[in-house]
């Protein structure tokens, strides 16, 4: 099976990128310039009219988009994905959808410029107002059930949560009230797969205010 992941450094495709590395699956990376919507073969809008990443090409199958869906698909290629319709399967799907809709979506400020993280003081404050109470829920769940989202073992959902904590780090949001999330972020950074992904993706887009 041939997998091609379309990504931008530091963006949400980091989650499926980490999972591919964790599982040792063969894959090919294609970097997308989200400022001008191009990749090595031209117009990225011809790849997906959604114009954003991640996207995953699987052999000759229809293109997969949406980070939670791509993570679940990759997870099905390994024992990491719980058997269908088991309690663990549904719990994992709940986490994937929660991160996608309550955390990832709320990082998308209408005041940001381009397909990037909030990059003005106003947009950073707006995002924090939206995201902070939702992070409180995750903090409590990690305290009760951690160290990972589904308990003791790394799951398909954990790379997606790490994207969120990595964005917190990049935006200088405080972890003072989130010791469990801070510990989770530190634990994830220690994983060899995460370290390899950071090296492969390189420097993410600048977050200088007003640029």
PyMOL commands that set and color helices and strands:
alter all, ss='L'
color gray80, all
select helices_A, chain A and resi 14-23+44-46+67-75+87-107+121-145+158-170+179-189+192-201
alter helices_A, ss='H'
color red, helices_A
select strands_A, chain A and resi 3-7+28-31+38-39+42-43+55-58+64-65
alter strands_A, ss='S'
color yellow, strands_A
deselect
rebuild
show_as cartoon
